[in-house]
Amino acid sequence: MTGAGAQNAPRNRRRDVRAITASLAAQEGGTTSQRRLVNLFSLLMASVLVTLVVTHSFVGYLAAVHPQWALALGSYPAAELQIANDFVVTDGASGGPKGSADNPPSGANTAAIRDRITRALYQDPLNARAFELLGALEASRSAPAADRFMQAAVNRSRRTPAALYWLARRKLAQGDTHSAMALADTMLRIRPAAMSIVAPIVAKIAAMPEGEDQVIGVLAAAPPWRQAFFHLLNSHAKAADVSAHLLLALQGTPHPPTDREVDGCISSLVKNRKFELAYYTWLQFLPPDKTKDVKLLFNGDFRFELTPVPFDWSIQGGSGVIAEIASDNDQRGRNVLSIGLSGGRVNFHPIAQTLFLQPGRYRFSVRAKGSIDGPRGLRWQVACLVPAWKIIAETPMLLGANRQWHEQSSPFDVPPGCEAQTLSLILTARSASETLVSGSAAFADIKLERD
């Protein structure tokens, strides 16, 4: 390199560095501008989205609360249908349409309401609620026309309870039990609160020879509404026998009756004085090991776990009372009914079992011991349930110190007309002052035999 070239080299390098720096600055400036454009576009799109969300949410709120205000902002199917719904007045609790042949919508402006529903359908042709409302409008004028609209609603969505209820009733009236049961099943799955109006439909289907198998088939699959269905049937005197029949038919199916369903049915039958059906239904559901122990009195040795049915022991405590099944300290392997009275004023709930004895002469016996201090003691009674509470047998009162096992017994007659009876252990207090009792008692080997 010449001397002049060597002198110019540092200058050339500085020039190159300045050129590179200028180029990088230009590129950085371009990148910054692009970022600003991207950020501006993102901000614009976010503003648009927020506006759309807020607008539609606000309009959706207005459509439900003030549909006329929503329509002032534009054409919204939800607002049109809300106005139509308010006119037709659908029963929101049960799902059953009040705008039906039995209870038609009031007012003369049905044409205008029909126009509103039609406008909604133009914008949303798959709206099942719109067809459901058209069906409710037609219900009072033409049942076949209402059928078509209601069926159209169900075809578009199964979540149309008014249409399902209408069609289930119509199919039942036409004798189409298969369709009626399928519709009732669907409605109870989507609207469990409709049980009170749908259960009678199911009960009517079950009472029809051609419909019984359909009801049993659906119940055998254990739908989520089955327990509530039996609970409702058991609460109505006229339907309790239908409940018993269905429960018996469900034996041997993949989902047999639960203890709760059976216990509720039996208790309902007893409450409604259908004693014979209650007793034989209870026998049908007893396990084989318990069936062998069924005599005139059940579980008199307290060796079986108690069940909440009237034909087994009902044992409750009460204020100041401990009542339980316990092991006998005097005889190994034997259970006894143990009673503890804590002193003071006690609230003794009778320990009872319902009996189903035929007219005739019987003898009741029980082994007892205890030490009870108070004005009145404990006593066993047998009384007729029909006529109401006619006492037909009593044992001596257990009072004072009776620490050794001894037998108490009482012969008695069951008169004609005494359809069912109750065996009870009671505190024989006649006033509040006579409930001041303390001590303990035990009972074992309770028997009931023909005399």
LOSE-695967 format. One line per field, with one value per residue (C-alpha): x, y, z negated; residue number from 1. Coordinates in nm, 3 decimals, always signed. Example, Ala and Ser with C-alpha at 12.3 -4.5 7.8 and 13.67 -1.06 7.14 Angstrom:
2
X [+1.230_+1.367]
Y [-0.450_-0.106]
Z [-0.780_-0.714]
pos [1_2]
//
This chain:
451
X [+0.000_+0.134_+0.168_-0.133_-0.348_-0.242_-0.337_-0.684_-0.773_-0.899_-1.108_-1.267_-1.347_-1.523_-1.726_-1.826_-1.930_-2.147_-2.309_-2.388_-2.524_-2.749_-2.876_-2.958_-3.133_-3.343_-3.439_-3.522_-3.740_-3.928_-3.981_-4.114_-4.363_-4.483_-4.527_-4.728_-4.956_-5.004_-5.081_-5.326_-5.503_-5.521_-5.665_-5.924_-6.028_-6.049_-6.270_-6.497_-6.520_-6.589_-6.857_-7.020_-7.011_-7.146_-7.413_-7.534_-7.520_-7.714_-7.968_-7.995_-8.067_-8.328_-8.487_-8.553_-8.648_-8.778_-8.828_-8.996_-8.681_-8.468_-8.683_-8.637_-8.267_-8.328_-8.491_-8.408_-8.582_-8.533_-8.728_-9.009_-9.039_-9.030_-9.331_-9.508_-9.420_-9.563_-9.885_-9.918_-9.806_-9.628_-9.618_-9.246_-9.257_-9.416_-9.352_-9.717_-9.871_-10.155_-10.225_-10.395_-10.740_-10.815_-10.680_-10.649_-10.453_-10.667_-10.693_-10.784_-10.445_-10.330_-10.270_-10.016_-9.844_-9.837_-9.672_-9.404_-9.327_-9.316_-9.067_-8.851_-8.860_-8.751_-8.431_-8.391_-8.576_-8.446_-8.579_-8.772_-8.929_-9.096_-9.272_-9.368_-9.535_-9.716_-9.846_-9.971_-10.152_-10.321_-10.412_-10.744_-10.840_-10.712_-10.555_-10.416_-10.248_-10.109_-9.978_-9.783_-9.621_-9.543_-9.391_-9.182_-9.055_-8.960_-8.790_-8.565_-8.495_-8.586_-8.561_-8.916_-9.117_-9.448_-9.439_-9.337_-9.621_-9.878_-9.772_-9.756_-10.116_-10.228_-10.051_-10.203_-10.551_-10.490_-10.383_-10.021_-9.869_-9.522_-9.487_-9.655_-9.408_-9.107_-9.220_-9.288_-8.945_-8.776_-8.965_-8.882_-8.514_-8.496_-8.751_-8.758_-8.982_-9.257_-9.303_-9.635_-9.801_-9.618_-9.647_-10.026_-9.958_-9.711_-9.955_-10.234_-10.005_-9.914_-10.284_-10.340_-10.271_-10.081_-9.880_-9.770_-9.470_-9.351_-9.353_-9.176_-8.918_-8.834_-8.827_-8.608_-8.338_-8.326_-8.393_-8.278_-8.640_-8.747_-8.706_-8.897_-9.169_-9.224_-9.208_-9.490_-9.699_-9.655_-9.779_-10.117_-10.364_-10.510_-10.166_-9.999_-10.130_-9.995_-9.657_-9.670_-9.761_-9.474_-9.221_-9.318_-9.281_-8.931_-8.804_-8.553_-8.468_-8.112_-8.212_-8.454_-8.635_-8.420_-8.490_-8.594_-8.850_-8.995_-9.002_-9.178_-9.440_-9.516_-9.537_-9.771_-9.998_-10.024_-10.087_-10.369_-10.510_-10.432_-10.299_-10.328_-10.151_-9.885_-9.824_-9.793_-9.579_-9.345_-9.328_-9.238_-8.931_-8.800_-8.468_-8.492_-8.314_-8.573_-8.870_-8.805_-8.844_-9.182_-9.441_-9.730_-9.464_-9.143_-8.793_-8.908_-8.555_-8.402_-8.143_-8.202_-8.096_-8.398_-8.560_-8.788_-9.105_-9.412_-9.392_-9.052_-8.969_-8.982_-8.741_-8.680_-8.524_-8.662_-8.564_-8.420_-8.461_-8.209_-8.370_-8.150_-8.084_-7.803_-7.633_-7.771_-7.519_-7.691_-7.709_-7.437_-7.552_-7.894_-8.009_-8.243_-8.434_-8.259_-8.429_-8.254_-8.443_-8.213_-8.438_-8.629_-8.911_-8.873_-9.034_-9.087_-9.174_-9.365_-9.162_-9.397_-9.457_-9.758_-9.930_-10.161_-10.361_-10.680_-10.976_-10.918_-10.759_-10.389_-10.135_-9.861_-9.556_-9.224_-8.936_-8.861_-8.648_-8.563_-8.558_-8.779_-8.835_-9.133_-9.508_-9.572_-9.386_-9.361_-9.630_-9.689_-10.019_-10.193_-10.445_-10.655_-10.557_-10.908_-11.124_-10.881_-10.679_-10.900_-10.685_-10.735_-10.442_-10.212_-9.933_-9.875_-9.682_-9.307_-9.235_-9.002_-8.720_-8.756_-8.392_-8.452_-8.585_-8.952_-9.227_-9.512_-9.804_-10.154_-10.413_-10.640_-10.897_-10.879_-11.240_-11.390_-11.327_-10.991_-10.808_-10.459_-10.302_-10.005_-9.793_-9.639_-9.422_-9.538_-9.472_-9.810_-9.787_-10.124_-9.991_-9.669_-9.589_-9.594_-9.313_-9.060_-8.905_-8.558_-8.406_-8.359_-8.536_-8.469_-8.701_-8.629_-8.795_-9.109_-9.362_-9.710_-9.890_-10.233_-10.400]
Y [+0.000_+0.346_+0.621_+0.812_+0.497_+0.427_+0.775_+0.746_+0.399_+0.526_+0.788_+0.524_+0.301_+0.586_+0.655_+0.288_+0.280_+0.591_+0.431_+0.109_+0.305_+0.513_+0.197_+0.033_+0.349_+0.352_-0.012_+0.053_+0.343_+0.123_-0.150_+0.105_+0.237_-0.115_-0.188_+0.130_+0.028_-0.321_-0.181_+0.068_-0.206_-0.433_-0.150_-0.081_-0.448_-0.475_-0.167_-0.319_-0.650_-0.478_-0.268_-0.577_-0.769_-0.478_-0.400_-0.757_-0.820_-0.504_-0.583_-0.939_-0.799_-0.561_-0.843_-1.032_-0.738_-0.466_-0.625_-0.313_-0.110_-0.375_-0.357_+0.020_-0.048_-0.295_-0.622_-0.892_-1.235_-1.277_-0.957_-1.057_-1.397_-1.248_-1.030_-1.333_-1.539_-1.276_-1.287_-1.663_-1.693_-2.024_-2.187_-2.164_-2.388_-2.691_-2.636_-2.690_-2.431_-2.226_-2.138_-2.468_-2.596_-2.610_-2.263_-2.055_-1.728_-1.426_-1.121_-1.059_-0.953_-1.304_-1.203_-0.940_-1.189_-1.442_-1.179_-1.121_-1.492_-1.512_-1.222_-1.401_-1.717_-1.528_-1.433_-1.758_-2.039_-2.309_-2.142_-2.416_-2.173_-1.987_-2.303_-2.385_-2.044_-2.086_-2.420_-2.257_-1.992_-2.259_-2.481_-2.312_-2.301_-2.619_-2.909_-3.068_-2.738_-2.709_-3.066_-2.974_-2.669_-2.850_-3.141_-2.896_-2.747_-3.087_-3.183_-2.877_-2.907_-3.146_-2.863_-2.747_-2.853_-2.695_-2.880_-3.207_-3.179_-3.096_-3.383_-3.633_-3.556_-3.572_-3.903_-4.049_-3.936_-4.103_-4.429_-4.400_-4.505_-4.563_-4.205_-4.062_-4.242_-4.133_-3.770_-3.787_-3.939_-3.663_-3.389_-3.525_-3.545_-3.178_-3.039_-3.243_-2.975_-3.083_-3.410_-3.302_-3.266_-3.543_-3.820_-3.851_-3.910_-4.188_-4.338_-4.341_-4.510_-4.774_-4.841_-4.922_-5.284_-5.171_-4.913_-5.101_-5.264_-4.926_-4.770_-5.068_-5.067_-4.701_-4.739_-5.050_-4.833_-4.626_-4.278_-3.993_-3.904_-4.252_-4.197_-3.867_-4.038_-4.310_-4.052_-3.857_-4.169_-4.274_-3.937_-3.982_-4.231_-4.323_-4.384_-4.586_-4.917_-4.826_-4.770_-5.114_-5.281_-5.113_-5.192_-5.558_-5.562_-5.415_-5.711_-5.908_-5.618_-5.479_-5.198_-5.344_-5.121_-4.955_-4.993_-4.628_-4.674_-4.988_-4.848_-4.534_-4.736_-4.963_-4.671_-4.489_-4.792_-4.825_-4.453_-4.480_-4.788_-5.032_-5.273_-5.601_-5.472_-5.312_-5.634_-5.860_-5.607_-5.602_-5.983_-5.987_-5.771_-5.944_-6.129_-6.510_-6.510_-6.269_-6.440_-6.746_-6.529_-6.384_-6.489_-6.299_-6.060_-5.976_-5.950_-6.016_-6.112_-5.798_-6.000_-5.821_-5.468_-5.239_-5.107_-4.801_-4.992_-5.014_-5.397_-5.368_-5.190_-4.813_-4.707_-4.341_-4.179_-3.844_-3.582_-3.754_-4.101_-4.344_-4.633_-4.882_-5.244_-5.375_-5.702_-5.884_-5.889_-6.189_-6.416_-6.416_-6.375_-6.237_-5.884_-5.679_-5.356_-5.122_-4.813_-4.541_-4.257_-3.976_-3.815_-3.492_-3.449_-3.701_-3.714_-4.084_-4.175_-4.505_-4.799_-4.968_-5.225_-5.257_-5.597_-5.764_-6.008_-6.179_-6.186_-6.439_-6.496_-6.431_-6.416_-6.155_-6.218_-6.043_-6.088_-5.770_-5.625_-5.279_-5.018_-4.718_-4.435_-4.208_-4.173_-4.389_-4.670_-4.850_-5.074_-5.271_-5.220_-5.371_-5.142_-5.153_-4.900_-4.924_-4.825_-4.563_-4.663_-4.912_-5.077_-5.456_-5.568_-5.432_-5.572_-5.476_-5.152_-5.190_-4.959_-4.972_-5.222_-5.532_-5.626_-5.993_-6.114_-6.199_-6.261_-6.023_-6.149_-6.061_-6.267_-6.067_-6.094_-5.924_-5.834_-5.833_-5.501_-5.455_-5.457_-5.388_-5.332_-5.168_-5.310_-5.027_-4.974_-4.653_-4.441_-4.433_-4.068_-3.894_-3.543_-3.345_-3.397_-3.775_-3.757_-3.694_-4.041_-4.190_-4.536_-4.810_-5.112_-5.400_-5.622_-5.946_-6.245_-6.062_-6.313_-6.318_-6.652_-6.791_-6.870]
Z [+0.000_+0.099_-0.154_-0.021_-0.031_-0.387_-0.490_-0.323_-0.474_-0.814_-0.639_-0.411_-0.707_-0.887_-0.575_-0.547_-0.913_-0.865_-0.558_-0.746_-1.043_-0.815_-0.645_-0.978_-1.099_-0.785_-0.836_-1.202_-1.101_-0.855_-1.116_-1.367_-1.113_-1.039_-1.408_-1.450_-1.163_-1.310_-1.656_-1.510_-1.312_-1.620_-1.827_-1.558_-1.538_-1.918_-1.926_-1.663_-1.851_-2.182_-2.015_-1.864_-2.194_-2.396_-2.137_-2.106_-2.480_-2.547_-2.277_-2.409_-2.753_-2.611_-2.410_-2.731_-2.954_-2.721_-2.378_-2.236_-2.308_-2.140_-1.827_-1.821_-1.761_-1.479_-1.384_-1.638_-1.635_-2.011_-2.080_-1.843_-2.010_-2.360_-2.276_-2.129_-2.435_-2.668_-2.469_-2.452_-2.817_-2.854_-3.195_-3.269_-3.575_-3.419_-3.052_-2.966_-2.731_-2.867_-2.506_-2.447_-2.363_-2.734_-2.809_-2.490_-2.483_-2.555_-2.332_-1.971_-1.837_-1.744_-1.381_-1.484_-1.713_-1.431_-1.210_-1.472_-1.491_-1.111_-1.094_-1.348_-1.138_-0.825_-1.005_-1.201_-1.017_-1.254_-1.569_-1.751_-1.998_-1.712_-1.593_-1.951_-1.986_-1.655_-1.782_-2.103_-1.898_-1.687_-1.980_-2.045_-1.678_-1.514_-1.699_-1.378_-1.284_-1.635_-1.603_-1.290_-1.447_-1.772_-1.582_-1.379_-1.704_-1.845_-1.517_-1.548_-1.919_-2.196_-2.446_-2.376_-2.682_-2.577_-2.245_-2.412_-2.664_-2.395_-2.172_-2.460_-2.554_-2.190_-2.127_-2.442_-2.334_-1.998_-2.164_-2.046_-2.378_-2.232_-2.108_-2.418_-2.646_-2.440_-2.453_-2.827_-2.887_-2.688_-2.868_-3.214_-3.119_-3.014_-3.263_-3.588_-3.745_-3.505_-3.696_-3.848_-3.507_-3.320_-3.581_-3.527_-3.157_-3.239_-3.492_-3.232_-2.980_-3.240_-3.303_-2.934_-2.831_-2.522_-2.715_-3.025_-2.854_-2.720_-3.067_-3.223_-2.944_-3.005_-3.385_-3.357_-3.198_-3.521_-3.375_-3.601_-3.684_-3.802_-4.175_-4.161_-3.957_-4.217_-4.495_-4.330_-4.268_-4.630_-4.751_-4.578_-4.721_-4.381_-4.227_-4.503_-4.368_-4.021_-4.184_-4.349_-4.021_-3.833_-4.106_-4.103_-3.723_-3.751_-3.951_-3.749_-3.519_-3.486_-3.722_-3.980_-4.230_-4.492_-4.863_-4.874_-4.596_-4.755_-5.108_-4.988_-4.805_-5.101_-5.343_-5.106_-5.071_-5.449_-5.486_-5.233_-5.410_-5.131_-5.389_-5.201_-4.890_-5.111_-5.303_-5.000_-4.814_-5.114_-5.113_-4.743_-4.802_-5.115_-5.067_-5.108_-5.445_-5.585_-5.422_-5.639_-5.949_-5.852_-6.103_-6.256_-6.388_-6.199_-6.346_-6.700_-6.803_-6.645_-6.451_-6.121_-6.044_-6.060_-5.743_-5.713_-5.626_-5.850_-5.877_-6.047_-6.372_-6.380_-6.654_-6.735_-7.033_-7.139_-7.389_-7.695_-7.539_-7.393_-7.207_-7.020_-6.936_-7.157_-7.246_-7.549_-7.833_-7.990_-7.687_-7.425_-7.064_-7.152_-7.067_-7.279_-7.252_-7.495_-7.638_-7.836_-8.007_-8.113_-8.371_-8.357_-8.111_-7.828_-7.485_-7.420_-7.060_-7.039_-6.912_-6.669_-6.397_-6.167_-6.172_-5.924_-6.137_-6.032_-6.274_-6.551_-6.891_-6.951_-7.232_-7.261_-7.480_-7.551_-7.796_-7.988_-8.265_-8.390_-8.659_-8.593_-8.836_-8.770_-8.798_-8.490_-8.311_-7.975_-7.828_-7.506_-7.322_-7.020_-6.851_-6.534_-6.267_-6.123_-6.300_-6.420_-6.724_-6.898_-7.167_-7.176_-7.396_-7.670_-7.885_-8.249_-8.294_-8.350_-8.644_-8.943_-8.996_-8.774_-8.723_-8.637_-8.305_-8.324_-8.073_-8.002_-7.796_-7.689_-7.500_-7.269_-6.992_-6.653_-6.572_-6.222_-6.048_-6.217_-5.883_-6.019_-6.356_-6.522_-6.804_-7.008_-7.313_-7.478_-7.783_-7.956_-8.061_-8.072_-8.133_-8.103_-8.471_-8.419_-8.160_-8.438_-8.416_-8.456_-8.438_-8.179_-8.034_-7.794_-7.589_-7.404_-7.235_-7.123_-6.995_-6.851_-6.821_-6.754_-7.085]
pos [1_2_3_4_5_6_7_8_9_10_11_12_13_14_15_16_17_18_19_20_21_22_23_24_25_26_27_28_29_30_31_32_33_34_35_36_37_38_39_40_41_42_43_44_45_46_47_48_49_50_51_52_53_54_55_56_57_58_59_60_61_62_63_64_65_66_67_68_69_70_71_72_73_74_75_76_77_78_79_80_81_82_83_84_85_86_87_88_89_90_91_92_93_94_95_96_97_98_99_100_101_102_103_104_105_106_107_108_109_110_111_112_113_114_115_116_117_118_119_120_121_122_123_124_125_126_127_128_129_130_131_132_133_134_135_136_137_138_139_140_141_142_143_144_145_146_147_148_149_150_151_152_153_154_155_156_157_158_159_160_161_162_163_164_165_166_167_168_169_170_171_172_173_174_175_176_177_178_179_180_181_182_183_184_185_186_187_188_189_190_191_192_193_194_195_196_197_198_199_200_201_202_203_204_205_206_207_208_209_210_211_212_213_214_215_216_217_218_219_220_221_222_223_224_225_226_227_228_229_230_231_232_233_234_235_236_237_238_239_240_241_242_243_244_245_246_247_248_249_250_251_252_253_254_255_256_257_258_259_260_261_262_263_264_265_266_267_268_269_270_271_272_273_274_275_276_277_278_279_280_281_282_283_284_285_286_287_288_289_290_291_292_293_294_295_296_297_298_299_300_301_302_303_304_305_306_307_308_309_310_311_312_313_314_315_316_317_318_319_320_321_322_323_324_325_326_327_328_329_330_331_332_333_334_335_336_337_338_339_340_341_342_343_344_345_346_347_348_349_350_351_352_353_354_355_356_357_358_359_360_361_362_363_364_365_366_367_368_369_370_371_372_373_374_375_376_377_378_379_380_381_382_383_384_385_386_387_388_389_390_391_392_393_394_395_396_397_398_399_400_401_402_403_404_405_406_407_408_409_410_411_412_413_414_415_416_417_418_419_420_421_422_423_424_425_426_427_428_429_430_431_432_433_434_435_436_437_438_439_440_441_442_443_444_445_446_447_448_449_450_451]
//
